[in-house]
Amino acid sequence: MPGFFLDHLEGERALIREDAGHIVKTLRRGEGDRVFAFDGLGNRLECEIVRADRREVDLRVLSAVPAGTEPRVSVTLYQGLTKAPRMELVIQKCVELGIGAIVPVVFSRCEVRDLGTERLGRYRKIAREAAKQCGRAVIPRIGEAIPFSELLQARECLICPYEEAEGYGLYRGLLDRAGRGRYGIVVGPEGGMTREEAHSLREAGGGIVTLGPRILRTETAGMAVLSAMLCVYGEME
């Protein structure tokens, strides 16, 4: 049976609201039935339904154990803000792969320069659905858009794929930065980052790396780096 994210948890009592209709109408679960849920903090809970209707499912928590589905390394994707269909694809697939957070960044060449409240809400819903679909116990954070200057203050160890980088590949860059614990992947927008932006990232301590002779789309680059990072750091075994 699939797991659901709790909307409220206090002691041994919990509530599910967003997926209540699906639980009651589609799965036909009701009082006395058991379901599995995630608390959003990495734990998997076995619960008994106390009361249920299409608006709200009231639960009693029977047991809780670590879900064991989250990577040991924390990775944030700093994604150049791009058009909605591409951002949605990035969010969905990176959540499936194991990203910890996604923060849109406004680079000089961004065609889209603003992220409205409605669109941000949609992106967060996509992240929630992707996390539920792939069995994750944490919903990755989708942050508000930040200017490039704020990205330079990031505290993570940054890996920055750049199409004009030469002689320093992703694999070597990952090996040189193994064991840092917290990482950030920086991906430019559709038009790429400027040389000045790449230089600023390097000056801030970012690792400017090449992904080889092929130029990847902005929506592909982050997935490629994240997959390689999790593989090299032993998270795909």
C-alpha positions as CSV (number, residue, x, y, z in Angstrom):
1,M,0.0,0.0,0.0
2,P,1.3,3.5,-0.8
3,G,2.4,5.9,1.9
4,F,1.0,9.4,2.4
5,F,2.4,12.5,3.9
6,L,0.9,13.7,7.2
7,D,-0.6,17.2,7.3
8,H,-0.5,17.4,11.1
9,L,1.2,15.3,13.8
10,E,0.9,15.7,17.5
11,G,1.9,12.9,19.8
12,E,0.1,9.8,18.8
13,R,-2.6,11.6,16.7
14,A,-2.1,12.6,13.1
15,L,-4.2,14.1,10.3
16,I,-4.1,13.6,6.5
17,R,-6.1,16.2,4.6
18,E,-4.6,16.5,1.1
19,D,-4.9,12.8,0.3
20,A,-8.1,12.2,2.3
21,G,-10.3,11.9,-0.8
22,H,-7.9,9.4,-2.4
23,I,-7.8,7.2,0.8
24,V,-11.5,7.2,1.3
25,K,-12.9,7.2,-2.3
26,T,-10.2,5.4,-4.3
27,L,-8.6,3.0,-1.8
28,R,-11.9,2.6,0.2
29,R,-10.2,2.8,3.5
30,G,-12.1,3.6,6.7
31,E,-12.3,3.3,10.4
32,G,-10.1,0.5,11.8
33,D,-8.0,0.1,8.6
34,R,-4.3,0.7,8.7
35,V,-2.2,2.9,6.5
36,F,1.4,3.9,6.2
37,A,2.4,7.6,6.4
38,F,5.5,9.7,6.4
39,D,6.1,12.5,8.8
40,G,8.2,14.6,6.5
41,L,11.2,14.2,8.8
42,G,12.4,10.8,7.4
43,N,10.2,8.5,9.4
44,R,7.7,5.9,8.2
45,L,4.6,5.5,10.5
46,E,2.1,2.7,10.7
47,C,-1.3,4.2,11.6
48,E,-4.8,3.1,12.3
49,I,-7.7,5.2,10.9
50,V,-9.9,6.5,13.7
51,R,-12.2,8.6,11.6
52,A,-12.3,9.3,7.8
53,D,-14.2,11.3,5.3
54,R,-13.2,12.9,2.0
55,R,-11.9,16.0,3.7
56,E,-9.9,14.6,6.5
57,V,-8.5,11.3,7.8
58,D,-7.9,11.1,11.6
59,L,-5.1,8.6,12.6
60,R,-3.7,7.0,15.6
61,V,0.1,6.3,15.3
62,L,1.0,2.7,16.1
63,S,4.7,2.7,15.3
64,A,7.4,4.8,13.7
65,V,10.7,3.7,12.2
66,P,13.3,5.5,10.0
67,A,12.3,5.1,6.4
68,G,15.9,4.7,5.2
69,T,15.1,6.3,1.8
70,E,17.0,9.6,2.2
71,P,20.6,10.1,0.9
72,R,23.3,10.5,3.5
73,V,24.7,13.5,1.6
74,S,22.6,16.7,1.5
75,V,22.3,18.2,-2.0
76,T,20.7,21.5,-3.1
77,L,20.1,22.3,-6.7
78,Y,20.6,25.9,-7.6
79,Q,18.7,26.0,-10.8
80,G,18.7,28.9,-13.2
81,L,15.1,30.1,-13.4
82,T,13.5,28.9,-16.6
83,K,10.1,28.3,-18.2
84,A,7.5,26.4,-16.3
85,P,7.5,23.1,-18.2
86,R,11.3,22.8,-17.8
87,M,11.3,23.7,-14.2
88,E,8.5,21.2,-13.5
89,L,10.5,18.4,-15.2
90,V,13.6,19.4,-13.2
91,I,11.7,19.3,-9.9
92,Q,9.9,16.0,-10.5
93,K,13.0,14.1,-11.7
94,C,15.5,15.5,-9.1
95,V,13.1,14.8,-6.3
96,E,12.9,11.2,-7.5
97,L,16.7,11.0,-7.6
98,G,17.1,12.3,-4.1
99,I,17.6,16.0,-4.1
100,G,17.3,17.7,-0.7
101,A,16.2,21.2,-1.9
102,I,15.8,23.2,-5.1
103,V,16.3,26.9,-5.2
104,P,15.6,28.9,-8.4
105,V,18.3,31.5,-9.2
106,V,18.0,34.5,-11.5
107,F,21.1,34.7,-13.7
108,S,21.9,37.4,-16.2
109,R,20.6,35.4,-19.1
110,C,17.4,34.2,-17.5
111,E,14.3,34.7,-19.8
112,V,12.1,34.3,-16.8
113,R,13.0,36.7,-13.9
114,D,10.1,36.3,-11.5
115,L,8.5,33.4,-9.7
116,G,5.0,34.2,-8.6
117,T,3.2,32.8,-5.6
118,E,0.9,30.6,-7.6
119,R,3.6,29.0,-9.6
120,L,5.8,28.4,-6.5
121,G,2.8,26.7,-5.0
122,R,2.5,24.5,-8.0
123,Y,6.2,23.6,-7.9
124,R,5.9,22.6,-4.3
125,K,2.9,20.4,-5.1
126,I,4.9,18.7,-7.8
127,A,7.7,18.0,-5.3
128,R,5.2,16.5,-2.9
129,E,3.7,14.3,-5.5
130,A,7.1,13.1,-6.8
131,A,8.3,12.4,-3.2
132,K,5.2,10.3,-2.5
133,Q,5.4,8.5,-5.8
134,C,9.0,7.3,-5.3
135,G,8.6,6.4,-1.6
136,R,10.6,9.3,0.0
137,A,10.0,10.2,3.6
138,V,10.9,13.9,3.2
139,I,9.4,16.5,0.8
140,P,12.4,18.4,-0.6
141,R,12.2,22.2,-0.1
142,I,11.4,24.3,-3.1
143,G,12.7,27.8,-2.3
144,E,11.7,31.2,-3.6
145,A,13.9,32.6,-6.4
146,I,17.1,34.3,-5.3
147,P,19.4,36.7,-7.2
148,F,22.8,35.4,-8.4
149,S,24.5,37.6,-5.8
150,E,22.8,35.7,-3.0
151,L,23.9,32.4,-4.5
152,L,27.6,33.4,-3.9
153,Q,26.8,33.4,-0.2
154,A,25.8,29.7,-0.2
155,R,27.5,27.6,2.4
156,E,27.4,24.3,0.6
157,C,30.3,22.9,-1.4
158,L,29.4,24.0,-4.9
159,I,29.7,22.0,-8.1
160,C,29.2,24.2,-11.2
161,P,28.9,22.6,-14.7
162,Y,29.9,25.1,-17.3
163,E,30.1,24.6,-21.0
164,E,33.3,26.6,-21.4
165,A,35.2,24.7,-18.6
166,E,38.2,22.8,-19.9
167,G,40.4,20.1,-18.5
168,Y,38.6,19.6,-15.2
169,G,35.8,17.0,-15.4
170,L,32.9,16.2,-13.2
171,Y,34.3,12.9,-11.9
172,R,37.5,14.5,-10.8
173,G,35.7,17.4,-9.2
174,L,33.5,15.0,-7.2
175,L,36.5,13.0,-6.0
176,D,38.3,16.1,-4.9
177,R,35.3,17.2,-2.9
178,A,34.3,13.9,-1.3
179,G,33.3,13.9,2.3
180,R,32.0,17.4,2.5
181,G,28.5,16.3,3.5
182,R,26.6,19.3,2.1
183,Y,26.7,20.1,-1.6
184,G,25.2,22.5,-4.0
185,I,24.8,22.0,-7.8
186,V,24.7,25.2,-9.8
187,V,23.1,25.1,-13.2
188,G,22.7,28.1,-15.5
189,P,19.6,29.0,-17.4
190,E,18.7,28.2,-21.0
191,G,21.3,30.7,-22.3
192,G,23.9,29.5,-19.9
193,M,25.8,31.4,-17.3
194,T,28.1,34.3,-18.4
195,R,31.9,34.1,-18.1
196,E,31.6,36.7,-15.3
197,E,29.2,34.6,-13.4
198,A,31.4,31.5,-13.8
199,H,34.4,33.5,-12.6
200,S,32.5,34.8,-9.6
201,L,31.5,31.2,-8.6
202,R,35.1,30.1,-8.9
203,E,36.2,33.0,-6.7
204,A,33.5,32.0,-4.2
205,G,35.1,28.5,-4.0
206,G,32.8,26.7,-6.5
207,G,34.2,23.9,-8.6
208,I,33.8,24.8,-12.3
209,V,33.6,21.5,-14.1
210,T,32.9,20.2,-17.6
211,L,30.4,17.5,-18.4
212,G,32.2,16.5,-21.5
213,P,32.0,17.4,-25.2
214,R,28.2,17.5,-25.4
215,I,26.2,20.6,-24.3
216,L,23.3,19.6,-22.1
217,R,20.1,21.4,-21.8
218,T,19.5,23.3,-18.5
219,E,16.8,20.8,-17.5
220,T,19.2,17.9,-18.1
221,A,22.4,19.1,-16.5
222,G,21.2,19.1,-12.9
223,M,19.9,15.6,-13.2
224,A,23.1,14.4,-14.7
225,V,25.3,15.9,-12.0
226,L,23.0,14.7,-9.2
227,S,23.0,11.2,-10.6
228,A,26.8,11.1,-10.9
229,M,27.2,12.6,-7.4
230,L,25.0,10.1,-5.7
231,C,26.7,7.3,-7.6
232,V,30.3,8.4,-6.8
233,Y,29.4,9.0,-3.1
234,G,27.8,5.5,-2.7
235,E,24.1,6.5,-2.7
236,M,23.0,4.2,-5.5
237,E,24.1,0.8,-4.1
